[in-house]
């Protein structure tokens, strides 16, 4: 199943500036693996110890996924990796 994945600006140095890509995946973990195969280093930026990194959320069709990398993707959709914003 193909999904449209939006790459956050902070990670676009790995994609050569590409902001959206199509990947085939059944879970969010599969999305990360597909991104890492295409753009080495992406998994290290998005995951740590087999989980999403602290401060990274993933939204599937506008809804924050609660199962992290295990979140299933039953229909083609739009995936956003959302880094935490810092400020003060």
N, C-alpha and C positions, 0 to 999 in steps of 0.2 A: 504494500500500500504506500503510495507516495504522499509525502507531507512537505509543506513549505515551511522552512526553518529560517527565522530571522536571526541574524548574527548581531549581537550587541556591538556598538561602536568600539568598546574597549578590546574586543577580540578580533576586529577586522584586520589587524596587522597580520594575522595568520592566514586570512583569506584573500590577501591582496586588495582589500577594500570592498570585496563582495559583501552585500548586506542580506541577500536572500538566496537560499539554495533549496533544491528539491532533493529529498532523500527517501529511500524506501525503508520502512521500519515498522515493527510491530509494538515496540515499547520505547519509552524515552531512552533507556539504556542503548537500544539499537540505534537510535538517532545519534547519540554521542559517539558510538563506534563508527558509524558511517561518516560523521563529520571528521573524526580523527583519521580515518583512512584517507580522506580527501585532503584534509588540512592537518598534517601532523602537529601534535602539541595541543590540539583542541581539548582532548580528554583530560589532559593534565590541568588545563585552565578551568574546566567545568566540574571535575570530580576529584575526590580524595578518599582513599581507602574504600573504594567500591560504592561510594555515595556521592550525591551532589555536594559540592563544596559548601561549607557554611557561607551564607551570604549570597548564594545563588538560588533562585527559585525558577521553576519552569511553569509556563502557562500553556495549556492546550485549548485552543479555540477560546481564549480569553478567560479561562478558569484555571486558577492555580492548582497544579497537580499535587495531590497529597501523598502519593505513593513513590515519589522521587523517580529513580531510574526504573523501577518496576511498573510504573504507570503504563497501562495498556493503551494502545491507540487503535480503537476499533474501526474508525472511519478516517478517510483522508482529512487532514486538518492543518491548522496553522500552529506552529510551535515557536514560543519565545523563551529564550533563556534570559532571566532578569537579574542582573547583578544588584546587590544592595547599594543604596546611595548613602554616601557619608557626607556629613556637613556639620555645621555648628553655628 
